[in-house]
Amino acid sequence: MKAAYIERTGPADTIVYGDLPRPNPTGSQVLVKVRAVALNPVDTYVRSGMVKMDLPFPFIVGCDFAGVVEEVGPDVSLLSPGDRVWGSNQGLLGRQGTFAEYVVVDECWAYPTPDGVSDETVAALSLVGITAHLGLVQRAQLQSGETICVNGGSGGVGSTVIQMARALGARVIATAGSAEKLAACRALGAEHAINYREENVAEALRKVAPAGVNVWWETTREPDFDLAVGALTGRGRLILMAGRDARPPLPVGPFYVKGCAMHGFVMFMEHPDAQRDAAEDINRWLQEGRLTPRIDRVLPLAETAAAHQLQEDATIHHSGLLSGKIVLQP
């Protein structure tokens, strides 16, 4: 089968597009014929070695997938050949990745694809959708009528958080760095969108949310905790899911006096049951038309190395060249 893989960690051009043996499902695994995959910043961290993991070389890159079950292992009970499925959490913790024509995954990481929803759509929502749900529902426990600020609302996670928060009945404020991205945030459901490059975000927030926001969702790698904590109301919740190497100062006094809480989490460390709960809500919102991923571009799998470079430039070097997900097709 064709696959995008590495023999060692390194820059994007270490990725090889070539032939590897097709895997066979065992135990509770299913073999999926892949129709679409999506690229995430964590994929570039693992490939480069920035995030240290024991990798089974040759290592197929990628976390997310969507496709059709072709074979099942003897212990599979939830899925059958012919089922359309999607999922994430591959390419991590010793598991092979998804950027290939076929992938074997444990059935606990594979979810039914709703009728009428494309493979590209569910692939693009896999990691970001589960991440958004874990942060909003399980950590922040966002309630209908509350106000959330999504700092960086136009990217893969941020755009999903906006839509999911609206589906939960919250009022959404978002920040973004260009007129185009601000318009995208509003189209996704943000009541107000603030240009962090041209406006004083703290002042703008005081005008549109004078009582403060209940939840601050941080997408950037270098959080400004003075801004975030200053924006929170009493018992506000701060959600962190990026910035492994960040060491910003924290305004301890305002944080504890307000009775705030900070929740950090790594999606792929969460229990499979929690992630399946997230997938069920995602599927329901997809069928109801409440979730639509921001897909920046769709590329052939053969261009994985170029896609990795593009993602890395956007994430690490702030190129501004991406507004959503990169989806690839075998």
N, C-alpha and C positions, 0 to 999 in steps of 0.2 A: 504494500500500500504506500501511497505518497504521504509524507509527513514533514513537518517543520520541526527540526530537532537540533540539539547542541551536543557536542562531545566534551565540552568544558564550559564553565561560566566565562563571560566576557562581554564585549560590546555587541551591538546588534548584528554586525556582520559575521559573528560566529555562528549564526543560525544557518543551518543547511536545509535545503528543500530537496528531499530525495526519497529513496525507497527503504522501508523497514518492514519486518515481518508483521503480518496481521495478527493481532492478539486473539486469544481464545478465552471465552468466559469460563470461570470455575466458581464453585460454591454459589454465593448469592449475587454473582456478577451478571450483567447483561452486556452483550456486544451491540453497540450502536453504530449504524452507518451515519456518519456525520453529514449534515446538510449546511450547518452554519456554526461559526464560532465567533467570539467577541474578545477584544483585547482590553486588558485592564492594566493600570499602573503597576500592580503587584507582579504581573507577568514579567515586566521589565526588571523589577528588583530581583526576582528569582533568577532570571536569565543572566543578569550582570554579576550576580554574587553579592549584591548589596544586602539582600536578605539571605542569611546563611541557612541552607537546608541540605540534608543528605539527598542527593539526586541520583536516580538510577540511569546512568549513561549507557547508550545514547538516550538523552532525555528529551521527550516531546514537550514543547512549551504549551502554555495555555491552561486556563481554568474552566471557561464556559463552553457549553456545547448545546446544540439542538439537532435532533435527527430522528431516526426510526430504529426501533429494536429489531435486530436481525437474528440473534440467537440468545438463549438464556441458559444460565448455569442450573445445575440440578436442585439447588436450594432456593431458587427464585419463586416468590409467591404472589407478587404484586403486579408483575408485568408479563406481557406475552409478545412473541414476534409480531411485527406489524404495528405495535403501539408507537405513536409519536411521543417523544419525551424531550425534556430539557433539563439542564442542571448546571452546577458549578462545583467548586471544591476539588477539582482534579489538579494535577500538576503541583501538589502540595503535600507535605508530610509523607514523602516517599511514594506518592501516587504518580503515575504517568499523566502527562497532560493531554490536551484535546485537539491540538492543531494537526489533525490527521484525517484520513478518509474513514478510519474506524477507531473506536475507543471502547475499552471495557471499563465499566463503572459498577460499583456496588449499587444495588437497587435502592438503597437508602438515600443515595444522592441523585436519583432520577425521578422526575415528576411528569405527570401527564401534560401534554401540550393541549390547550383548549382548542376546540373546533373553530376554524375560521381565523386562527392566529398564525402568522407566518413563523417559520423557523428563525428568520433573521430577527424578528421582534423578540421572541423569547430568549434567544441567545444574548441579545443586547441588554436584556433586563435581568439576566441570571444573577451575577455577583452583585450588581448595583441594587437590584430589587430586594434581594435577601438582606443586604447590608442596611438599606433604608428601613425595612420592616423591623429588623432586630433593634435598630436604634430608636425608632419612633414608638413602636408598640411595647417592646420588652424592656427597654432601658428608660426612655423618657416618659412612657405611658401617656402619650399625648392624648388629650381629651378634646371632644367637640367643643368649639367656642374658645379654645385657647389660641394664643398667638405664638407663631414660631418665626424666627429669622434664620434663613438659610444663607450662610456666608459663602458665596460661590455657587450660585444657583443654576448656572448654565451647563455645567459638566455632567458626566454620566451619573454620579451619585446625586449631586445637587438637584438636577432636573427631576430625578425620580423621587427625591424627598419632597419636592414641591407638590407633585401630583398625589403622592401618597398622603401627605398631610391634608390636602384638600379632600381626599376621599374619606379621611377620618373626621372631617368637619371643622378643621382648624382654619384660622386666618393666617395667611402666609405673606411674609415680607422676604425679599431676596436681594442679594447684592450681586453685581456682575461688572465686567470691565469695559463694555462697549455698548453703543446704542443697539446694535443687532442682538447682543446677548440679553440686554434688558428687555427688549421686545419679546424674545423667546421665553423669558421667565414669566412675563405677564400672560403670554399665550398659554403657558402651562398651568396658570392658576394663581400666580402671585398677585396679591392686591396692590402691593407697592414694590417697585424695583429701584434700587439705589446704585448709582455708578460710583464704585469705590475709587476709581481713578480721578474723578472730577469733583466729587462731593465729599463733604465731611460726614462720614457715615454716622457718627455718634449724634451729630446735630439733626441729621435727616431722620434718624430713628426716633428722637425725642418728639419730632413733629407728628409722625404717623403712629407712634405707639408711646404716648406720654407716660403711661403707667408701667412701661417696660414690656418685655416679651417673656413668655413662660418657658420657651425652649430656644436655645441657640445651637444650631447645627453647624459645626465647623468642618469645612472641607479642605482648607488650605494646610500646607505642610508646616507653616510657621504661624501659629495662632497669635493674635493680639488679645491677650487675656484682659487687659485693661478695657478694651472695647467690648469684649463679650460680657464680662462680669458687669460692666457699667450698664449694659443694655438689659440685663436680666431683672425681672421683678422678684419680689420675695418668693422663696422656695422655687426659684427658677432652676432649670436643668440644662447643663452644658454637655453636648455630645461630641466626642472626639473619635475619629477613625482614620487619622492620617498623621504624618510627621514623626516617624520613628526616631529620628535624630534630633528633633526639636527640643530646645531647653529654654523656652520663654519664661520670663518672670511672671509670677502669679500674684495678683493683689489679694493677699490672704484676708485682710481686714474686711473689705466690702463683701468678699465671698462668703465668709462665715456669718457675718452680721445679717446678711440677707437670708441665711439658711439655705444657700444654694447647694446643688449636688452636681458632681461631675462624673460622667460615665464614659469610660474608654473601652473599646472592644475591638477584637480582631475577628472578622466574620468566620474565617475558616477554622477557628478554634471552638466554635459553638457546636452544641450537640446536634446530631442529625434530626432529632424530633423537633427541636426549635426551628430548624431551617425548613423542615417540611411544613410546619404551621405557617411559616412565612410564605412558602410556595403556594399553599392553598388560597391565602388571601390574594396573592399576586394573580393567580389564575382567575379568581372571581372578578377582580377589578379589570383584568384584561377583557373578559367577556362582557363586562358592563361598559367598556370603552373609557374607563377612568385612567388607564395607564397607557402611555405611548412613549417608547424610548426615543431619545435624541440620537439619531444615527448620523454621524458626520460623513461617513463614506463606506462603501462596500468594495472590498478588494478580493482578488483571487488568493487562495492560500499560498500560492507560489511567491507572493509578495510579502510574506511574513516579516522578513528582515527589515524591509523598508517601513512596514507598519510599526514595528518595534521602535525604530529610530524616530519616527514621527511622534509616537506616544511619549517616548522618553524626552524628546525636545519640549513637548508641551508640558509635561509633568515636572520635570527637573529644572529645565531651563526657561520655562514660562514663555514659550514661543508665541502663544496665542493662536496657533494654527489649527487647533481642534475645538469644535463646539459640539461635543457628544462622542458617541462610541465609534470605534472602528470595528466593522464586522467583516469577516472573511469567509469565503466559500471554497470548499474542496473542489 
